[in-house]
Amino acid sequence: MEDKRFKKALDFVLLSEGGYVNHPADLGGETNFGITKAVYDMYRKSKNLPQRSVKNITSEEIEEIYYKKYYQASGADKIADEVLALIHFDTAVNMGVSRAGSFLTLSQGNRDKYLKLRRDKYIEFARVNPSQKVFLNGWLNRLGRLEKYIQQHY
């Protein structure tokens, strides 16, 4: 894949997503490199490939899934502001394409407002569903890493 903006954004996302996880409280369930088992199963089915454990996902599959299902699907590939595109892509990965779209609309493209909407939603998630409180510090740390990454790379 030749999209340099995407590759740079994916590098950040993969720093945050890490490897294989199957936390019992995670509503996304079993994941590897941030790709849920359900998403991986749908991807493999769309390619007429047999199902297999998300533990065995390849780097090529990771890149294609992130590009099509999150970067393009969220519209990050159409955002002129490279930093806003990164924020939007990372949000789509972490919170879903639909919610990322809402944040983009509500923020009217203002980066700081977008990040505040995201931060506030994390806090709301933990308040409304106490089982998710275990993830709050990680979510907020991810935002902190994103802000630091932006300062260092843009």
C-alpha positions in Angstrom: 0.0 0.0 0.0 1.4 3.4 -1.0 -0.6 5.8 1.0 2.0 7.4 3.2 -0.4 9.3 5.4 -2.2 6.0 6.2 1.0 4.2 6.9 2.0 6.9 9.4 -1.4 6.8 11.0 -1.3 3.0 11.2 2.1 3.1 12.9 0.5 5.1 15.7 -2.6 2.9 15.9 -0.5 -0.2 16.1 1.6 1.3 19.0 -1.6 1.7 20.9 -3.3 -1.6 19.9 -0.5 -4.0 20.8 -0.9 -7.8 20.4 -3.3 -10.5 21.3 -5.8 -9.7 24.1 -8.9 -11.6 25.4 -9.9 -9.5 28.5 -13.2 -10.8 29.9 -14.6 -7.3 30.4 -13.7 -6.1 26.9 -17.0 -5.7 25.0 -15.0 -6.3 21.7 -13.9 -9.7 22.9 -10.9 -11.5 21.6 -8.5 -9.1 19.6 -5.1 -9.1 18.0 -3.5 -5.9 17.0 -6.8 -4.2 17.7 -8.7 -6.4 15.2 -11.6 -8.2 16.9 -12.3 -11.9 16.1 -15.7 -10.8 14.6 -14.1 -8.4 12.2 -11.4 -10.9 11.3 -14.0 -13.6 10.7 -16.0 -11.3 8.4 -12.8 -10.3 6.5 -11.8 -13.9 6.0 -15.3 -14.8 4.8 -15.3 -11.9 2.4 -12.1 -13.3 0.8 -13.6 -16.9 0.7 -10.9 -18.0 3.1 -11.4 -20.5 6.0 -12.0 -19.1 9.5 -9.0 -19.2 11.8 -7.9 -17.7 15.1 -7.3 -14.0 15.1 -4.0 -14.9 16.8 -2.9 -15.9 13.3 -3.7 -12.6 11.5 -0.9 -11.5 9.1 0.5 -8.0 8.7 -1.0 -7.8 5.2 -4.4 -8.6 6.6 -4.0 -6.1 9.4 -3.1 -3.3 6.9 -5.9 -4.1 4.6 -8.5 -4.3 7.3 -7.4 -1.1 8.9 -7.3 0.7 5.5 -10.7 -0.4 4.2 -12.7 -0.9 7.4 -11.5 2.1 9.3 -9.4 4.6 7.3 -11.5 4.7 4.2 -14.8 3.8 5.9 -14.5 6.7 8.3 -13.5 9.1 5.5 -10.1 9.8 7.1 -8.6 9.3 3.6 -10.6 12.4 2.5 -9.7 14.7 5.4 -7.2 17.4 4.1 -5.8 18.1 7.6 -3.4 15.2 8.2 -3.5 15.5 12.0 -7.3 15.6 12.0 -7.2 12.5 9.7 -5.0 10.7 12.3 -7.3 11.6 15.2 -10.3 10.6 13.2 -8.8 7.2 12.1 -7.6 6.4 15.6 -11.1 7.2 17.0 -12.8 5.0 14.3 -10.5 2.1 15.4 -11.0 2.6 19.1 -14.6 3.8 19.2 -16.2 2.8 15.9 -16.6 4.5 12.5 -20.1 5.8 13.4 -19.1 7.5 16.6 -16.0 9.0 14.9 -18.3 10.4 12.3 -20.4 12.0 15.0 -17.3 13.5 16.6 -16.1 14.9 13.3 -19.5 16.5 12.7 -19.9 17.9 16.2 -16.4 19.3 16.3 -16.7 20.9 12.9 -13.2 19.8 12.2 -11.7 21.5 15.3 -9.0 19.1 16.6 -9.2 20.2 20.2 -13.0 19.9 20.3 -12.8 16.5 18.7 -10.4 15.3 21.3 -12.5 16.7 24.1 -15.6 14.9 22.8 -13.6 11.7 22.7 -12.3 12.2 26.3 -15.8 13.0 27.6 -17.2 9.9 25.9 -14.6 7.7 27.6 -15.6 9.1 30.9 -19.3 8.6 30.1 -18.6 4.9 29.1 -17.0 4.2 32.5 -19.8 6.0 34.4 -22.7 4.4 32.6 -21.2 0.9 32.4 -19.0 0.3 35.5 -17.6 -2.9 34.0 -15.8 -0.6 31.5 -14.1 1.5 34.3 -11.2 -0.9 34.2 -10.3 0.5 30.7 -10.7 4.2 31.5 -7.0 4.9 32.4 -5.9 3.0 29.3 -8.3 5.0 27.1 -7.1 8.3 28.6 -3.5 7.3 28.3 -4.1 6.5 24.6 -5.4 10.1 24.1 -2.3 11.4 25.9 0.0 9.3 23.6 -2.0 10.6 20.6 -1.5 14.2 21.6 2.2 13.6 22.3 2.7 11.8 19.0 1.1 14.7 17.2 3.4 17.2 18.9 6.4 15.1 18.0 5.6 14.1 14.4 3.6 17.0 12.9 
